[in-house]
């Protein structure tokens, strides 16, 4: 009869062990569930923070993009205005060069005319020195005297110097 008592005590101890084991499993299960819910909450919080961070980042990127587009438009407009100004100044430069060339040609013509007039004045003065009246000379002598005057070089008379700029 002891045998059934032993069975009951072993059943009792095995039942207690099972109960303790079940309790331990339930505690670890509860702990695991608690940890899982904490992790889940953390993930949700992190993902919502991440989403908020992405929204802020997207807004900042959109603002930066709009600023860059505006800068690009402004720079393009400024470039067009500067190109127009360069074209205008090139045209003005060409016009002024043409004007300068024309003025240089006129100066050369004036200088040639002045040289001719100077030679004529010198001839007339030399004729008046040699003769009382230069109008009474025969035309052949006038030609000879003018040729002599043209051949002689005066030390004070300067050579014509053309003012031509080199482009």
Residue pairs with C-beta under 8 A, 6 or more apart in sequence:
97 167
100 165
104 162
104 163
104 164
104 165
107 163
108 160
108 162
108 163
108 164
111 160
111 161
111 162
112 160
115 160
118 157
119 149
119 150
122 149
122 154
123 145
123 146
123 149
124 134
126 145
126 149
127 134
127 137
127 142
127 145
128 134
130 145
131 137
134 142
137 145
